Structure formats: C-alpha cells, structure tokens
Amino acid sequence: MSVPPVEPASWHRGLVARWWSYFRDSGPEVAYFRQFVEAGQPALDVACGTGRLLVPYVEAGLDVDGVDVSPDMVALCTEAARRVGRSPRVWCQPMHALDLPRRYRTVYVCGGLGLGSTRSQDALALRRILDHLEPGGTLVLDNEVPYADPRRWGYWAERRSPDLPEADEPPEDRRTGPDGCEYALAARMLALDPLLQQEAWEIRARQWRDGVLVAEERHPLTVNPYFAGEMVLMLEQAGFVDVRLQGGYEDREPTPSDDFVVYVATRP
C-alpha cells in the first residue's frame, strides 16, 4: 500500500552542511565535470553545496558561479573559496526558481535534482536552467538510478513496505573533523510511495567534543527517483536537444550496472 505524498523537505543544513564541508571534498565527479567547464565558460554550479566542485574550479582560475537552496551550504562554500583566495558569486535560490543576472555556456548539476522538491518543481527547474544557458550552451546533469542501492530498491516490492520506517538506530559514519570534534551521520528511510516515486528519509547528525556529545540534529529529506527514460523526456520537454547519456563519470555508453547516469544536453 502506498503512503500519502510527503511534504518536500531537505536536510542540507546545520551539522549536515558542516559534515559536507569537512568530509565531502573529492570523488570522480570533480574531474569529470571540470572537462565541460573548461570547454565552455562561464559556468554555473547548480546545487553547489559547500563547494566540492566549485572551489577547486575557481582556485584553478575557471569562471564559475554557484547557487544552492541552503543558506548554510552557501555560507560554507563562500568561506571555502575565501581560503583559497577566491570570491565567486554564489546565490541562495532553489533551482526551480532560478533567477540570476548572468547567462552561461555551461550549467552543471551534480547530485542535486530530485532532492527536497516535487516532481513538478524538478520539471520547472530544467526549464529555468535552459533559460540561463546561452544558445548552444550545455547542461551536464547526473542522476543516481533508483536501483543503485539494493537495500533501498528492495522496499519497492510491496511485501517489504511493512518494514518502513527503518530502525531508529541505523549504522552511522563517524569521523574526526579538522576542528578536533567528532561528527557522525546516519540515514534511514521512513516511507515510500512507489506510485508517485517518492521516498522520505531522515538523517541524524551528531557532534562530540572531547568525547562528550554536544549537539544532535534530525532532518528530513524527500527524494524523487528518476529512470533514464523519464529524465530524457523531461529534458526534451524542457526544450533541450541532442540529449546524450554517459555511464558513471566516464566518456562511454551507460550500462545497467552503472549507479549513475550523466545527461549531456544542449540549448538550441
């Protein structure tokens, strides 16, 4: 049985934002998206977060602006850029309401579409991105396939739905930050509506100082999973042409074994 649609929500703030700034600073996406930025500037990082991609790009002298829905993420991104002697323009806006004073040769979205939004807002976001591209400009967007996580995918079978919400004590990822404090994140799925293709999650973030728990936060997140065919249709309906798919973060055709598909599309 499906559950009622969950009000869109995002967990990208507070301790979660700090975690991203401390521990999310690498990955194959950094080099992969950079090749598109180098081929077409100026560029816009949509859902830039704390600057995992944007900061090394501007440090290297690339012309890149950023935008994110989270004020906490934007502030941390700005601070990180200052530490490398740069001051890129970074705005705080949701992507479905994107309204910036500049147009771009390249717009990229790394891990942002479908998080904390409705499906209609995601469709609108693609149209707003199109409007911010110069004619002939390129959108590069990655998306995790719904079946990438076998545990999560198992809940799509109706017989598993009674297992939700998941246990309140999920395994946590605990690390020591540059400030000497320890931080931990643990996420669990709360609900799933397979008809609307919407997942509801909760994250628990904790901080210890000298072994003493000093802060704990819980934040919700809604996720709209998309299949490859859906994403191509959405891009075409938004007005993009020449939509190409690549597997993972490599210059090759995607396969069913890829957890991420990258969509490269052009504004006419």
N, C-alpha and C positions, 0 to 999 in steps of 0.2 A: 504494500500500500504506500502511495506517495505521501509526502508531508506538505503542508502549506508552504508557499514560497516564503523564503526568509528575507527580511529587510536587508538590502545591501549594506555591508559593513567592511571595514578594513582594519587590520591590526598593525599597520606600519607607523607606529608612534611610540613614545616613551622608551622603555627598556628594549623593545624590539628594534626600534630605529638605532639605538646605541649598539646593539648586537651587530646589526648590518654594517655599521660604520667601522667596528673593530675587526670583524671576522670574515666579512664578505668582500674580499679585495682581489680576487683572482678568478680563474676559470677560463675555459676555451672561448667564451663569448667575447672576451676583451680583444683578442687578436682578430677574431672573425669579423666583428662589426667594424673594426678600425679600417679594414680594407675598403669598405664602402664609404666611410667618411673621407678617407684620403682621396678617393676618386671623385667626390662631389661635396664641395663646401660652399657656403656654410652648412652646418648640420645641426639637427635638433635631437636631443636625447629626451624622448617622452617616457615618463615614469623613471626618471634618472635616479631616484632613491638617494642614497648617501654619496653617489658619485663613483661607483665601482668602475664604470666605463668612462664617464665624463672627465674625471680628474686626470687620469693618465693621458687622455687625449689632449686636453688643454695644456698639460705640462709639456707635451711634445710640440706645442705650438699650433695645434689644429684649431680651427674656428668652429667651436661647438657651444651651443646654448643648451639649457636644461629646463625641464618643467616636471613637477611632481605634485600630487594631490596632498601630500603630507607636509605640513609646516615643519615638523621635527626633522624629516628627511632633508628638506631643502636647506634648513639651517646647518645641518651636519655636512651636507655637500659643499656649501659655501665655505665652511671652516676648513674642510679638507683641501679645497682649491687654494685658499689663502696660504696654507702651509707649504705649498709648492710654488708660491709666488704668483698665482693667477687669480683673476677675478671675473669669471664668466658670468653672463647674465643667466640667472636661474629664477624662474617664476613658480608660484604656487597656484596651480589650477588643475581641476580634473580634466582628463583628456577629452571627455565628451563635451566640454565647454571651452575648448582650447580657443584662445583669442589673443594672439601675440602680434607685436608690431613688425614682425620680420617674416620673410619667406625664405625657404631653404631648398638647396639642391638635394639634400639627403635628410630623411627623418628615420630614426630607428627606434623600435620599441623592444626592449629586452625584458621578457618576463612580466609584462605589465597588463596586457589585455585580458579582461575577464576577471580581474581581482577587485572585489568590493564594488561591483557595478551590476546593473541589469543588462540583459542581452540587448535591449533597445538602446541603452547607453553605449554599449560596445559598437553597435552599428553606426550610431551617431559619431562616435569617436573616430572611426575610419573616415567619415566624410569631413570632419573637422581637420584631420591630418592632411587629407587631399587638398583642402583649401590653403594649407600652409606650405605646400610644395610649389616650387616654380614649375612651369610647363616643362615636361621631360624629366622632372625630378623623380627620385627613387625612395620608396618606402621599404624598409627591411624590418620584418616583424617575426619574432619567434613565438612558438606556442607548444606547450607540453601536450602530448596526445593523452586522451582520457585514460588509456590503458597502461600508461607508463609505470604506475605503481601497482603491482599485483594485489597487495592488500586492499588498497583503495578501490581498485576495479572489482574486487570480489563483492563489494557492497551493492554493486549494480544488479546483482541477482536478487530477486525479490525475497528469496528464502533467507538471505542474510540480513534484511532490513531490521529484524528484531534485535540485532546486535548493536544497534545505534541508540543512544550515543555511546562512543567507546569509553573505556575505563577512564576514571578521573586522574589516574596516575600513569600517564604514558611515559615511555623512556625519554630521558632528557639528554640534550647535548650540552655539556658543561665545560667551560673554558675560562682561562685566566686572561683578562684584558690588559692593555698597556698601562692602565691606571692601578694595577695590582689587585683589583677586585675580581671576583669570580662571577661569571654570568652563565645562565642556563636557559634554554628554550625547550619546550615540549609541546607538541601539537597533537590534537585528536579531532576526529570527525564527529560532529554532532548529529547531522541529519543529511539526507539525500533525497532529492526529488528527481528520479530518472526521466519523468515526463518533461519537466522544464529544464533538465540537465543543469541542475544547480546543487552544489554542495555547500554545507555550512560547517565551518571549522572553528575551533577555539585554540588559542595559544596561551601558554603560561610562561611568563618571563620572570626570572628571579635573579637577585644580586646579593652576593655575600661580600662583606668587608672584614678581613681578619677572622674568617671562619664564622662570622655572625650574619644571619640573614637580615638584610636591611631594607629590602624592597621586593615586592611581588606584585605582578600585574597580570590580568587576564583580559584578552581582547578577542573579539570575534572576527571572522573573515568569511565572506561568501566568494565562491569560485564558480565561474561559468565555463565548463569544459567544452572544447570545440574539436570536431573531427576535421580532417583535411578538406573534404568536400565542402563542408559548411563554410570554412574560412575562405576558400576560393570564391564561393558565391557571394559572401559578404563583401569581399574586396571588389569584385566586379560590380556589385550593386552600388557600392560607394562611388564608383566611377573610375577605378583603376583598370589598367590594361596590362597585357603581357605579364601575367602573374606566373612566376616560376617558383618551384618548390625545390628545396635542398635539404639533404639529410643531416641531422645533427648540426654541427658547426663546421661543415666541410663542403667543398665545391663538388657535390655529387648528387645523384638522384636519391630521394629518400626511400627507405625500405620499411617494412612492418616492424623491424626490430629497433628502429630509432625511437628514442624517448621524446625528442624534439624535432619539429619540422620548422624550417625557416621559409618565409614567404617573401619573395622579392617582387615588387610591383611598381608600375610606372604611372605617373600622372600624364595624361595625354597632352 
